[in-house]
Amino acid sequence: MAWAKVVCDQLSAAGHWADYIDPCSGLPMIHTDLNVVYPEVPAISVLMGYQTSNAGCCKVLLHPLWGSAVYPASLFTEAPREALLDAIQVANASQVD
């Protein structure tokens, strides 16, 4: 989530709308006034064509390479591709191991 915040902060500073989803609640983290849950697992299944598996009362996403060892994380923006790639580069450089 720290990485997504850096990306969104970079995009916002450049004048673009951006937000990311809290994977635990499905709620947007920046525009909290929206109060709309984004269903990440079904969305990734539809948008990316990934399979899912039932795990009790919820579904688990199955990545084509990593299986169920991943969890989707969504970030949204209206920024052009180059601005997004620049923000990602800044976020990647800011990550400390």
VENRA-V177962 format. One record per pair of residues at least 4 apart in sequence whose ideal C-beta (glycine too) atoms are under 6 Angstrom apart, sorted by sequence separation. I is the first residue (numbers start at 1). J is the second residue. If there is no record, write none. Layout:
{{I:J} {I:J}}
//
This chain:
{{8:12} {39:43} {43:47} {44:48} {66:70} {79:83} {11:16} {22:27} {45:50} {55:60} {62:67} {79:84} {12:18} {28:34} {44:50} {62:68} {11:18} {22:29} {45:52} {52:59} {53:60} {63:70} {60:68} {19:28} {20:29} {52:61} {53:62} {8:18} {19:30} {26:37} {50:61} {51:62} {61:72} {8:20} {19:31} {26:38} {4:20} {21:38} {44:61} {41:59} {41:61} {8:30} {44:72} {40:72} {40:74} {23:71} {23:73} {21:74} {20:75} {19:76} {18:77} {16:77} {17:78} {16:79} {11:77} {11:79} {14:83} {4:75} {11:87} {10:87} {7:87} {10:90} {7:88} {7:91} {6:91} {3:91} {6:94}}
//
